Amino acid sequence: MELILSICLVASPGTCREEAVSVGLEAPPAPMQCMIGAMPVIAEWTETHPKWKVLKWRCTAPGAGGRDI
């Protein structure tokens, strides 16, 4: 599974982009599995990228080109 994070710079909120983060869950995960598995990954990503703020996120299948599952 991949998480697609919509992120913006803390110092420049108008500077935003999407970031794909791989998650070690079987694809396609059930919606609840995605939600539970995503939380620690997002928390870790946020800790390692303090200049960015995660505004929203969604789950996708690996290689799905950002399409939701």
Predicted model as a PDB file, atoms N, CA, C, CB and O in Angstrom, pLDDT in the B-factor column:
MODEL        1                                                                  
ATOM      1  N   MET A   1       0.839  -1.171   0.000  1.00 77.00           N  
ATOM      2  CA  MET A   1       0.000   0.000   0.000  1.00 77.00           C  
ATOM      3  C   MET A   1       0.883   1.232   0.000  1.00 77.00           C  
ATOM      4  CB  MET A   1      -0.954  -0.001   1.205  1.00 77.00           C  
ATOM      5  O   MET A   1       1.988   1.216   0.543  1.00 77.00           O  
ATOM      6  N   GLU A   2       0.400   2.281  -0.601  1.00 84.00           N  
ATOM      7  CA  GLU A   2       1.070   3.578  -0.546  1.00 84.00           C  
ATOM      8  C   GLU A   2       0.130   4.587   0.087  1.00 84.00           C  
ATOM      9  CB  GLU A   2       1.513   4.046  -1.962  1.00 84.00           C  
ATOM     10  O   GLU A   2      -1.087   4.535  -0.087  1.00 84.00           O  
ATOM     11  N   LEU A   3       0.732   5.505   0.825  1.00 89.00           N  
ATOM     12  CA  LEU A   3      -0.007   6.657   1.325  1.00 89.00           C  
ATOM     13  C   LEU A   3       0.369   7.830   0.444  1.00 89.00           C  
ATOM     14  CB  LEU A   3       0.304   6.947   2.842  1.00 89.00           C  
ATOM     15  O   LEU A   3       1.544   8.046   0.147  1.00 89.00           O  
ATOM     16  N   ILE A   4      -0.618   8.575   0.034  1.00 93.00           N  
ATOM     17  CA  ILE A   4      -0.370   9.810  -0.695  1.00 93.00           C  
ATOM     18  C   ILE A   4      -0.665  10.933   0.297  1.00 93.00           C  
ATOM     19  CB  ILE A   4      -1.262   9.923  -2.020  1.00 93.00           C  
ATOM     20  O   ILE A   4      -1.812  11.160   0.681  1.00 93.00           O  
ATOM     21  N   LEU A   5       0.397  11.630   0.702  1.00 96.00           N  
ATOM     22  CA  LEU A   5       0.270  12.721   1.660  1.00 96.00           C  
ATOM     23  C   LEU A   5       0.169  14.041   0.914  1.00 96.00           C  
ATOM     24  CB  LEU A   5       1.464  12.738   2.641  1.00 96.00           C  
ATOM     25  O   LEU A   5       0.971  14.307   0.019  1.00 96.00           O  
ATOM     26  N   SER A   6      -0.788  14.857   1.263  1.00 97.00           N  
ATOM     27  CA  SER A   6      -0.862  16.231   0.755  1.00 97.00           C  
ATOM     28  C   SER A   6      -0.184  17.081   1.811  1.00 97.00           C  
ATOM     29  CB  SER A   6      -2.367  16.708   0.476  1.00 97.00           C  
ATOM     30  O   SER A   6      -0.669  17.203   2.936  1.00 97.00           O  
ATOM     31  N   ILE A   7       0.953  17.672   1.434  1.00 97.00           N  
ATOM     32  CA  ILE A   7       1.779  18.378   2.407  1.00 97.00           C  
ATOM     33  C   ILE A   7       2.053  19.806   1.952  1.00 97.00           C  
ATOM     34  CB  ILE A   7       3.098  17.632   2.630  1.00 97.00           C  
ATOM     35  O   ILE A   7       2.075  20.100   0.757  1.00 97.00           O  
ATOM     36  N   CYS A   8       2.263  20.700   2.942  1.00 98.00           N  
ATOM     37  CA  CYS A   8       2.619  22.090   2.667  1.00 98.00           C  
ATOM     38  C   CYS A   8       3.753  22.490   3.593  1.00 98.00           C  
ATOM     39  CB  CYS A   8       1.394  23.037   2.847  1.00 98.00           C  
ATOM     40  O   CYS A   8       3.864  21.988   4.712  1.00 98.00           O  
ATOM     41  N   LEU A   9       4.593  23.397   3.120  1.00 97.00           N  
ATOM     42  CA  LEU A   9       5.660  23.921   3.961  1.00 97.00           C  
ATOM     43  C   LEU A   9       5.056  24.735   5.092  1.00 97.00           C  
ATOM     44  CB  LEU A   9       6.646  24.778   3.136  1.00 97.00           C  
ATOM     45  O   LEU A   9       4.138  25.527   4.876  1.00 97.00           O  
ATOM     46  N   VAL A  10       5.576  24.537   6.305  1.00 96.00           N  
ATOM     47  CA  VAL A  10       5.097  25.284   7.466  1.00 96.00           C  
ATOM     48  C   VAL A  10       5.382  26.776   7.275  1.00 96.00           C  
ATOM     49  CB  VAL A  10       5.764  24.763   8.769  1.00 96.00           C  
ATOM     50  O   VAL A  10       4.525  27.611   7.566  1.00 96.00           O  
ATOM     51  N   ALA A  11       6.582  27.116   6.787  1.00 96.00           N  
ATOM     52  CA  ALA A  11       6.990  28.510   6.626  1.00 96.00           C  
ATOM     53  C   ALA A  11       6.359  29.185   5.413  1.00 96.00           C  
ATOM     54  CB  ALA A  11       8.486  28.590   6.518  1.00 96.00           C  
ATOM     55  O   ALA A  11       6.366  30.412   5.314  1.00 96.00           O  
ATOM     56  N   SER A  12       5.813  28.393   4.487  1.00 96.00           N  
ATOM     57  CA  SER A  12       5.220  28.928   3.268  1.00 96.00           C  
ATOM     58  C   SER A  12       4.006  28.086   2.901  1.00 96.00           C  
ATOM     59  CB  SER A  12       6.253  28.952   2.104  1.00 96.00           C  
ATOM     60  O   SER A  12       4.087  27.251   2.000  1.00 96.00           O  
ATOM     61  N   PRO A  13       2.878  28.291   3.584  1.00 93.00           N  
ATOM     62  CA  PRO A  13       1.706  27.432   3.407  1.00 93.00           C  
ATOM     63  C   PRO A  13       1.185  27.323   1.970  1.00 93.00           C  
ATOM     64  CB  PRO A  13       0.613  27.930   4.270  1.00 93.00           C  
ATOM     65  O   PRO A  13       0.435  26.397   1.661  1.00 93.00           O  
ATOM     66  N   GLY A  14       1.566  28.242   1.099  1.00 95.00           N  
ATOM     67  CA  GLY A  14       1.146  28.167  -0.291  1.00 95.00           C  
ATOM     68  C   GLY A  14       1.986  27.201  -1.113  1.00 95.00           C  
ATOM     69  O   GLY A  14       1.641  26.900  -2.256  1.00 95.00           O  
ATOM     70  N   THR A  15       3.093  26.708  -0.542  1.00 97.00           N  
ATOM     71  CA  THR A  15       3.965  25.765  -1.224  1.00 97.00           C  
ATOM     72  C   THR A  15       3.569  24.360  -0.795  1.00 97.00           C  
ATOM     73  CB  THR A  15       5.469  26.050  -0.911  1.00 97.00           C  
ATOM     74  O   THR A  15       3.930  23.896   0.286  1.00 97.00           O  
ATOM     75  N   CYS A  16       2.821  23.694  -1.664  1.00 98.00           N  
ATOM     76  CA  CYS A  16       2.274  22.375  -1.334  1.00 98.00           C  
ATOM     77  C   CYS A  16       2.595  21.374  -2.442  1.00 98.00           C  
ATOM     78  CB  CYS A  16       0.746  22.459  -1.115  1.00 98.00           C  
ATOM     79  O   CYS A  16       2.859  21.744  -3.586  1.00 98.00           O  
ATOM     80  N   ARG A  17       2.566  20.110  -2.071  1.00 97.00           N  
ATOM     81  CA  ARG A  17       2.776  19.033  -3.037  1.00 97.00           C  
ATOM     82  C   ARG A  17       2.243  17.733  -2.449  1.00 97.00           C  
ATOM     83  CB  ARG A  17       4.285  18.896  -3.410  1.00 97.00           C  
ATOM     84  O   ARG A  17       1.788  17.699  -1.306  1.00 97.00           O  
ATOM     85  N   GLU A  18       2.302  16.682  -3.227  1.00 96.00           N  
ATOM     86  CA  GLU A  18       1.937  15.357  -2.754  1.00 96.00           C  
ATOM     87  C   GLU A  18       3.197  14.513  -2.634  1.00 96.00           C  
ATOM     88  CB  GLU A  18       0.907  14.686  -3.702  1.00 96.00           C  
ATOM     89  O   GLU A  18       4.114  14.620  -3.448  1.00 96.00           O  
ATOM     90  N   GLU A  19       3.227  13.679  -1.612  1.00 95.00           N  
ATOM     91  CA  GLU A  19       4.356  12.795  -1.343  1.00 95.00           C  
ATOM     92  C   GLU A  19       3.821  11.376  -1.200  1.00 95.00           C  
ATOM     93  CB  GLU A  19       5.139  13.239  -0.059  1.00 95.00           C  
ATOM     94  O   GLU A  19       2.889  11.140  -0.430  1.00 95.00           O  
ATOM     95  N   ALA A  20       4.403  10.428  -1.936  1.00 92.00           N  
ATOM     96  CA  ALA A  20       4.015   9.019  -1.834  1.00 92.00           C  
ATOM     97  C   ALA A  20       4.934   8.326  -0.837  1.00 92.00           C  
ATOM     98  CB  ALA A  20       4.076   8.313  -3.225  1.00 92.00           C  
ATOM     99  O   ALA A  20       6.156   8.448  -0.915  1.00 92.00           O  
ATOM    100  N   VAL A  21       4.328   7.591   0.109  1.00 89.00           N  
ATOM    101  CA  VAL A  21       5.076   6.865   1.129  1.00 89.00           C  
ATOM    102  C   VAL A  21       4.610   5.408   1.096  1.00 89.00           C  
ATOM    103  CB  VAL A  21       4.872   7.503   2.558  1.00 89.00           C  
ATOM    104  O   VAL A  21       3.417   5.127   1.208  1.00 89.00           O  
ATOM    105  N   SER A  22       5.555   4.495   0.944  1.00 83.00           N  
ATOM    106  CA  SER A  22       5.212   3.077   0.924  1.00 83.00           C  
ATOM    107  C   SER A  22       4.951   2.566   2.332  1.00 83.00           C  
ATOM    108  CB  SER A  22       6.327   2.262   0.265  1.00 83.00           C  
ATOM    109  O   SER A  22       5.640   2.936   3.283  1.00 83.00           O  
ATOM    110  N   VAL A  23       3.943   1.710   2.447  1.00 77.00           N  
ATOM    111  CA  VAL A  23       3.567   1.118   3.723  1.00 77.00           C  
ATOM    112  C   VAL A  23       3.528  -0.387   3.527  1.00 77.00           C  
ATOM    113  CB  VAL A  23       2.186   1.666   4.238  1.00 77.00           C  
ATOM    114  O   VAL A  23       3.040  -0.863   2.502  1.00 77.00           O  
ATOM    115  N   GLY A  24       4.032  -1.139   4.486  1.00 71.00           N  
ATOM    116  CA  GLY A  24       4.126  -2.588   4.352  1.00 71.00           C  
ATOM    117  C   GLY A  24       2.843  -3.344   4.651  1.00 71.00           C  
ATOM    118  O   GLY A  24       2.864  -4.303   5.423  1.00 71.00           O  
ATOM    119  N   LEU A  25       1.735  -2.941   4.064  1.00 58.00           N  
ATOM    120  CA  LEU A  25       0.486  -3.684   4.212  1.00 58.00           C  
ATOM    121  C   LEU A  25       0.170  -4.376   2.901  1.00 58.00           C  
ATOM    122  CB  LEU A  25      -0.678  -2.750   4.638  1.00 58.00           C  
ATOM    123  O   LEU A  25       0.514  -3.888   1.824  1.00 58.00           O  
ATOM    124  N   GLU A  26      -0.486  -5.510   3.006  1.00 60.00           N  
ATOM    125  CA  GLU A  26      -0.910  -6.219   1.800  1.00 60.00           C  
ATOM    126  C   GLU A  26      -1.885  -5.347   1.014  1.00 60.00           C  
ATOM    127  CB  GLU A  26      -1.561  -7.585   2.157  1.00 60.00           C  
ATOM    128  O   GLU A  26      -2.740  -4.684   1.602  1.00 60.00           O  
ATOM    129  N   ALA A  27      -1.761  -5.347  -0.287  1.00 54.00           N  
ATOM    130  CA  ALA A  27      -2.671  -4.553  -1.126  1.00 54.00           C  
ATOM    131  C   ALA A  27      -3.731  -5.473  -1.707  1.00 54.00           C  
ATOM    132  CB  ALA A  27      -1.897  -3.814  -2.267  1.00 54.00           C  
ATOM    133  O   ALA A  27      -3.404  -6.615  -2.031  1.00 54.00           O  
ATOM    134  N   PRO A  28      -4.944  -5.063  -1.856  1.00 60.00           N  
ATOM    135  CA  PRO A  28      -5.479  -3.811  -1.319  1.00 60.00           C  
ATOM    136  C   PRO A  28      -5.975  -4.009   0.113  1.00 60.00           C  
ATOM    137  CB  PRO A  28      -6.620  -3.284  -2.212  1.00 60.00           C  
ATOM    138  O   PRO A  28      -6.667  -4.986   0.401  1.00 60.00           O  
ATOM    139  N   PRO A  29      -5.627  -3.093   1.002  1.00 61.00           N  
ATOM    140  CA  PRO A  29      -6.077  -3.217   2.392  1.00 61.00           C  
ATOM    141  C   PRO A  29      -7.528  -2.771   2.532  1.00 61.00           C  
ATOM    142  CB  PRO A  29      -5.177  -2.390   3.327  1.00 61.00           C  
ATOM    143  O   PRO A  29      -8.031  -1.986   1.729  1.00 61.00           O  
ATOM    144  N   ALA A  30      -8.177  -3.277   3.547  1.00 71.00           N  
ATOM    145  CA  ALA A  30      -9.524  -2.808   3.871  1.00 71.00           C  
ATOM    146  C   ALA A  30      -9.409  -1.373   4.377  1.00 71.00           C  
ATOM    147  CB  ALA A  30     -10.217  -3.734   4.939  1.00 71.00           C  
ATOM    148  O   ALA A  30      -8.357  -1.003   4.898  1.00 71.00           O  
ATOM    149  N   PRO A  31     -10.444  -0.557   4.244  1.00 73.00           N  
ATOM    150  CA  PRO A  31     -10.361   0.840   4.690  1.00 73.00           C  
ATOM    151  C   PRO A  31      -9.905   0.992   6.139  1.00 73.00           C  
ATOM    152  CB  PRO A  31     -11.701   1.502   4.523  1.00 73.00           C  
ATOM    153  O   PRO A  31      -9.107   1.881   6.439  1.00 73.00           O  
ATOM    154  N   MET A  32     -10.396   0.143   7.043  1.00 77.00           N  
ATOM    155  CA  MET A  32      -9.987   0.245   8.443  1.00 77.00           C  
ATOM    156  C   MET A  32      -8.517  -0.110   8.608  1.00 77.00           C  
ATOM    157  CB  MET A  32     -10.849  -0.666   9.321  1.00 77.00           C  
ATOM    158  O   MET A  32      -7.811   0.519   9.397  1.00 77.00           O  
ATOM    159  N   GLN A  33      -8.053  -1.109   7.872  1.00 79.00           N  
ATOM    160  CA  GLN A  33      -6.644  -1.501   7.901  1.00 79.00           C  
ATOM    161  C   GLN A  33      -5.772  -0.339   7.439  1.00 79.00           C  
ATOM    162  CB  GLN A  33      -6.401  -2.745   7.015  1.00 79.00           C  
ATOM    163  O   GLN A  33      -4.721  -0.077   8.023  1.00 79.00           O  
ATOM    164  N   CYS A  34      -6.204   0.349   6.400  1.00 79.00           N  
ATOM    165  CA  CYS A  34      -5.480   1.507   5.893  1.00 79.00           C  
ATOM    166  C   CYS A  34      -5.400   2.586   6.958  1.00 79.00           C  
ATOM    167  CB  CYS A  34      -6.148   2.053   4.627  1.00 79.00           C  
ATOM    168  O   CYS A  34      -4.325   3.131   7.209  1.00 79.00           O  
ATOM    169  N   MET A  35      -6.522   2.899   7.583  1.00 79.00           N  
ATOM    170  CA  MET A  35      -6.558   3.970   8.573  1.00 79.00           C  
ATOM    171  C   MET A  35      -5.647   3.656   9.762  1.00 79.00           C  
ATOM    172  CB  MET A  35      -7.994   4.200   9.054  1.00 79.00           C  
ATOM    173  O   MET A  35      -4.902   4.518  10.228  1.00 79.00           O  
ATOM    174  N   ILE A  36      -5.714   2.424  10.245  1.00 83.00           N  
ATOM    175  CA  ILE A  36      -4.893   2.032  11.394  1.00 83.00           C  
ATOM    176  C   ILE A  36      -3.414   1.992  11.015  1.00 83.00           C  
ATOM    177  CB  ILE A  36      -5.338   0.658  11.933  1.00 83.00           C  
ATOM    178  O   ILE A  36      -2.572   2.459  11.783  1.00 83.00           O  
ATOM    179  N   GLY A  37      -3.087   1.448   9.855  1.00 83.00           N  
ATOM    180  CA  GLY A  37      -1.697   1.350   9.424  1.00 83.00           C  
ATOM    181  C   GLY A  37      -1.079   2.687   9.063  1.00 83.00           C  
ATOM    182  O   GLY A  37       0.135   2.862   9.167  1.00 83.00           O  
ATOM    183  N   ALA A  38      -1.909   3.634   8.640  1.00 88.00           N  
ATOM    184  CA  ALA A  38      -1.395   4.932   8.194  1.00 88.00           C  
ATOM    185  C   ALA A  38      -0.932   5.820   9.345  1.00 88.00           C  
ATOM    186  CB  ALA A  38      -2.455   5.653   7.404  1.00 88.00           C  
ATOM    187  O   ALA A  38       0.045   6.555   9.205  1.00 88.00           O  
ATOM    188  N   MET A  39      -1.618   5.758  10.467  1.00 90.00           N  
ATOM    189  CA  MET A  39      -1.339   6.698  11.558  1.00 90.00           C  
ATOM    190  C   MET A  39       0.119   6.694  12.024  1.00 90.00           C  
ATOM    191  CB  MET A  39      -2.226   6.383  12.725  1.00 90.00           C  
ATOM    192  O   MET A  39       0.720   7.766  12.098  1.00 90.00           O  
ATOM    193  N   PRO A  40       0.715   5.541  12.340  1.00 92.00           N  
ATOM    194  CA  PRO A  40       2.118   5.584  12.778  1.00 92.00           C  
ATOM    195  C   PRO A  40       3.075   6.013  11.669  1.00 92.00           C  
ATOM    196  CB  PRO A  40       2.534   4.227  13.299  1.00 92.00           C  
ATOM    197  O   PRO A  40       4.094   6.650  11.939  1.00 92.00           O  
ATOM    198  N   VAL A  41       2.749   5.667  10.425  1.00 91.00           N  
ATOM    199  CA  VAL A  41       3.605   6.065   9.298  1.00 91.00           C  
ATOM    200  C   VAL A  41       3.578   7.582   9.136  1.00 91.00           C  
ATOM    201  CB  VAL A  41       3.146   5.372   7.982  1.00 91.00           C  
ATOM    202  O   VAL A  41       4.621   8.206   8.938  1.00 91.00           O  
ATOM    203  N   ILE A  42       2.396   8.171   9.220  1.00 94.00           N  
ATOM    204  CA  ILE A  42       2.271   9.631   9.106  1.00 94.00           C  
ATOM    205  C   ILE A  42       2.984  10.321  10.263  1.00 94.00           C  
ATOM    206  CB  ILE A  42       0.784  10.051   9.073  1.00 94.00           C  
ATOM    207  O   ILE A  42       3.648  11.338  10.062  1.00 94.00           O  
ATOM    208  N   ALA A  43       2.853   9.776  11.471  1.00 95.00           N  
ATOM    209  CA  ALA A  43       3.531  10.361  12.636  1.00 95.00           C  
ATOM    210  C   ALA A  43       5.049  10.326  12.458  1.00 95.00           C  
ATOM    211  CB  ALA A  43       3.132   9.612  13.924  1.00 95.00           C  
ATOM    212  O   ALA A  43       5.729  11.310  12.746  1.00 95.00           O  
ATOM    213  N   GLU A  44       5.578   9.202  11.987  1.00 95.00           N  
ATOM    214  CA  GLU A  44       7.022   9.089  11.764  1.00 95.00           C  
ATOM    215  C   GLU A  44       7.482  10.039  10.665  1.00 95.00           C  
ATOM    216  CB  GLU A  44       7.396   7.647  11.401  1.00 95.00           C  
ATOM    217  O   GLU A  44       8.514  10.696  10.798  1.00 95.00           O  
ATOM    218  N   TRP A  45       6.711  10.112   9.573  1.00 95.00           N  
ATOM    219  CA  TRP A  45       7.073  10.998   8.466  1.00 95.00           C  
ATOM    220  C   TRP A  45       7.111  12.439   8.958  1.00 95.00           C  
ATOM    221  CB  TRP A  45       6.075  10.850   7.286  1.00 95.00           C  
ATOM    222  O   TRP A  45       8.029  13.187   8.623  1.00 95.00           O  
ATOM    223  N   THR A  46       6.113  12.833   9.756  1.00 96.00           N  
ATOM    224  CA  THR A  46       6.037  14.200  10.276  1.00 96.00           C  
ATOM    225  C   THR A  46       7.241  14.510  11.157  1.00 96.00           C  
ATOM    226  CB  THR A  46       4.734  14.405  11.068  1.00 96.00           C  
ATOM    227  O   THR A  46       7.785  15.612  11.084  1.00 96.00           O  
ATOM    228  N   GLU A  47       7.665  13.566  11.982  1.00 96.00           N  
ATOM    229  CA  GLU A  47       8.833  13.771  12.842  1.00 96.00           C  
ATOM    230  C   GLU A  47      10.107  13.953  12.036  1.00 96.00           C  
ATOM    231  CB  GLU A  47       8.996  12.600  13.795  1.00 96.00           C  
ATOM    232  O   GLU A  47      10.974  14.737  12.421  1.00 96.00           O  
ATOM    233  N   THR A  48      10.232  13.247  10.931  1.00 96.00           N  
ATOM    234  CA  THR A  48      11.457  13.324  10.130  1.00 96.00           C  
ATOM    235  C   THR A  48      11.427  14.435   9.083  1.00 96.00           C  
ATOM    236  CB  THR A  48      11.698  12.005   9.446  1.00 96.00           C  
ATOM    237  O   THR A  48      12.428  14.678   8.409  1.00 96.00           O  
ATOM    238  N   HIS A  49      10.290  15.109   8.942  1.00 96.00           N  
ATOM    239  CA  HIS A  49      10.146  16.218   7.989  1.00 96.00           C  
ATOM    240  C   HIS A  49       9.486  17.413   8.704  1.00 96.00           C  
ATOM    241  CB  HIS A  49       9.296  15.775   6.735  1.00 96.00           C  
ATOM    242  O   HIS A  49       8.361  17.783   8.371  1.00 96.00           O  
ATOM    243  N   PRO A  50      10.178  18.012   9.680  1.00 96.00           N  
ATOM    244  CA  PRO A  50       9.550  19.059  10.502  1.00 96.00           C  
ATOM    245  C   PRO A  50       9.178  20.339   9.750  1.00 96.00           C  
ATOM    246  CB  PRO A  50      10.466  19.416  11.617  1.00 96.00           C  
ATOM    247  O   PRO A  50       8.387  21.135  10.256  1.00 96.00           O  
ATOM    248  N   LYS A  51       9.725  20.550   8.567  1.00 97.00           N  
ATOM    249  CA  LYS A  51       9.398  21.764   7.808  1.00 97.00           C  
ATOM    250  C   LYS A  51       8.095  21.635   7.034  1.00 97.00           C  
ATOM    251  CB  LYS A  51      10.522  22.095   6.849  1.00 97.00           C  
ATOM    252  O   LYS A  51       7.612  22.608   6.455  1.00 97.00           O  
ATOM    253  N   TRP A  52       7.514  20.407   7.025  1.00 97.00           N  
ATOM    254  CA  TRP A  52       6.302  20.134   6.260  1.00 97.00           C  
ATOM    255  C   TRP A  52       5.150  19.799   7.192  1.00 97.00           C  
ATOM    256  CB  TRP A  52       6.534  18.988   5.268  1.00 97.00           C  
ATOM    257  O   TRP A  52       5.353  19.244   8.272  1.00 97.00           O  
ATOM    258  N   LYS A  53       3.939  20.141   6.768  1.00 97.00           N  
ATOM    259  CA  LYS A  53       2.732  19.823   7.517  1.00 97.00           C  
ATOM    260  C   LYS A  53       1.833  18.953   6.632  1.00 97.00           C  
ATOM    261  CB  LYS A  53       1.988  21.128   7.976  1.00 97.00           C  
ATOM    262  O   LYS A  53       1.570  19.296   5.480  1.00 97.00           O  
ATOM    263  N   VAL A  54       1.367  17.828   7.179  1.00 97.00           N  
ATOM    264  CA  VAL A  54       0.451  16.947   6.439  1.00 97.00           C  
ATOM    265  C   VAL A  54      -0.954  17.496   6.593  1.00 97.00           C  
ATOM    266  CB  VAL A  54       0.534  15.462   6.950  1.00 97.00           C  
ATOM    267  O   VAL A  54      -1.470  17.588   7.707  1.00 97.00           O  
ATOM    268  N   LEU A  55      -1.578  17.862   5.481  1.00 96.00           N  
ATOM    269  CA  LEU A  55      -2.932  18.406   5.511  1.00 96.00           C  
ATOM    270  C   LEU A  55      -3.985  17.318   5.367  1.00 96.00           C  
ATOM    271  CB  LEU A  55      -3.105  19.436   4.414  1.00 96.00           C  
ATOM    272  O   LEU A  55      -5.019  17.352   6.033  1.00 96.00           O  
ATOM    273  N   LYS A  56      -3.717  16.352   4.493  1.00 95.00           N  
ATOM    274  CA  LYS A  56      -4.630  15.231   4.306  1.00 95.00           C  
ATOM    275  C   LYS A  56      -3.844  14.086   3.697  1.00 95.00           C  
ATOM    276  CB  LYS A  56      -5.847  15.622   3.408  1.00 95.00           C  
ATOM    277  O   LYS A  56      -2.709  14.260   3.255  1.00 95.00           O  
ATOM    278  N   TRP A  57      -4.459  12.919   3.680  1.00 94.00           N  
ATOM    279  CA  TRP A  57      -3.806  11.741   3.128  1.00 94.00           C  
ATOM    280  C   TRP A  57      -4.862  10.771   2.620  1.00 94.00           C  
ATOM    281  CB  TRP A  57      -2.901  11.063   4.182  1.00 94.00           C  
ATOM    282  O   TRP A  57      -6.042  10.855   2.959  1.00 94.00           O  
ATOM    283  N   ARG A  58      -4.382   9.838   1.783  1.00 91.00           N  
ATOM    284  CA  ARG A  58      -5.262   8.786   1.277  1.00 91.00           C  
ATOM    285  C   ARG A  58      -4.410   7.556   0.976  1.00 91.00           C  
ATOM    286  CB  ARG A  58      -6.043   9.260  -0.001  1.00 91.00           C  
ATOM    287  O   ARG A  58      -3.199   7.650   0.779  1.00 91.00           O  
ATOM    288  N   CYS A  59      -5.064   6.413   0.945  1.00 86.00           N  
ATOM    289  CA  CYS A  59      -4.398   5.149   0.637  1.00 86.00           C  
ATOM    290  C   CYS A  59      -4.570   4.823  -0.841  1.00 86.00           C  
ATOM    291  CB  CYS A  59      -4.957   4.002   1.514  1.00 86.00           C  
ATOM    292  O   CYS A  59      -5.620   5.076  -1.432  1.00 86.00           O  
ATOM    293  N   THR A  60      -3.524   4.261  -1.422  1.00 82.00           N  
ATOM    294  CA  THR A  60      -3.586   3.785  -2.801  1.00 82.00           C  
ATOM    295  C   THR A  60      -2.865   2.452  -2.890  1.00 82.00           C  
ATOM    296  CB  THR A  60      -2.964   4.818  -3.783  1.00 82.00           C  
ATOM    297  O   THR A  60      -2.052   2.118  -2.028  1.00 82.00           O  
ATOM    298  N   ALA A  61      -3.160   1.705  -3.915  1.00 74.00           N  
ATOM    299  CA  ALA A  61      -2.416   0.471  -4.183  1.00 74.00           C  
ATOM    300  C   ALA A  61      -1.061   0.871  -4.795  1.00 74.00           C  
ATOM    301  CB  ALA A  61      -3.228  -0.500  -5.153  1.00 74.00           C  
ATOM    302  O   ALA A  61      -0.997   1.848  -5.541  1.00 74.00           O  
ATOM    303  N   PRO A  62       0.008   0.144  -4.499  1.00 69.00           N  
ATOM    304  CA  PRO A  62       1.306   0.459  -5.106  1.00 69.00           C  
ATOM    305  C   PRO A  62       1.217   0.480  -6.613  1.00 69.00           C  
ATOM    306  CB  PRO A  62       2.362  -0.546  -4.668  1.00 69.00           C  
ATOM    307  O   PRO A  62       0.640  -0.421  -7.223  1.00 69.00           O  
ATOM    308  N   GLY A  63       1.789   1.510  -7.217  1.00 66.00           N  
ATOM    309  CA  GLY A  63       1.785   1.632  -8.666  1.00 66.00           C  
ATOM    310  C   GLY A  63       0.450   2.035  -9.257  1.00 66.00           C  
ATOM    311  O   GLY A  63       0.260   1.954 -10.471  1.00 66.00           O  
ATOM    312  N   ALA A  64      -0.480   2.469  -8.417  1.00 60.00           N  
ATOM    313  CA  ALA A  64      -1.807   2.850  -8.910  1.00 60.00           C  
ATOM    314  C   ALA A  64      -1.837   4.276  -9.449  1.00 60.00           C  
ATOM    315  CB  ALA A  64      -2.836   2.704  -7.802  1.00 60.00           C  
ATOM    316  O   ALA A  64      -2.881   4.761  -9.885  1.00 60.00           O  
ATOM    317  N   GLY A  65      -0.685   4.943  -9.418  1.00 56.00           N  
ATOM    318  CA  GLY A  65      -0.645   6.300  -9.931  1.00 56.00           C  
ATOM    319  C   GLY A  65      -1.448   7.279  -9.093  1.00 56.00           C  
ATOM    320  O   GLY A  65      -1.965   8.267  -9.615  1.00 56.00           O  
ATOM    321  N   GLY A  66      -1.555   7.012  -7.796  1.00 51.00           N  
ATOM    322  CA  GLY A  66      -2.270   7.924  -6.914  1.00 51.00           C  
ATOM    323  C   GLY A  66      -3.758   7.701  -6.835  1.00 51.00           C  
ATOM    324  O   GLY A  66      -4.451   8.412  -6.108  1.00 51.00           O  
ATOM    325  N   ARG A  67      -4.277   6.708  -7.581  1.00 51.00           N  
ATOM    326  CA  ARG A  67      -5.714   6.425  -7.507  1.00 51.00           C  
ATOM    327  C   ARG A  67      -6.040   5.776  -6.178  1.00 51.00           C  
ATOM    328  CB  ARG A  67      -6.162   5.516  -8.673  1.00 51.00           C  
ATOM    329  O   ARG A  67      -5.317   4.892  -5.716  1.00 51.00           O  
ATOM    330  N   ASP A  68      -7.118   6.210  -5.568  1.00 48.00           N  
ATOM    331  CA  ASP A  68      -7.556   5.656  -4.285  1.00 48.00           C  
ATOM    332  C   ASP A  68      -7.952   4.202  -4.434  1.00 48.00           C  
ATOM    333  CB  ASP A  68      -8.725   6.462  -3.719  1.00 48.00           C  
ATOM    334  O   ASP A  68      -8.361   3.754  -5.505  1.00 48.00           O  
ATOM    335  N   ILE A  69      -7.821   3.465  -3.318  1.00 43.00           N  
ATOM    336  CA  ILE A  69      -8.290   2.077  -3.295  1.00 43.00           C  
ATOM    337  C   ILE A  69      -9.627   2.011  -2.625  1.00 43.00           C  
ATOM    338  CB  ILE A  69      -7.293   1.158  -2.581  1.00 43.00           C  
ATOM    339  O   ILE A  69     -10.203   0.930  -2.500  1.00 43.00           O  
TER     340      ILE A  69                                                      
ENDMDL                                                                          
END                                                                             
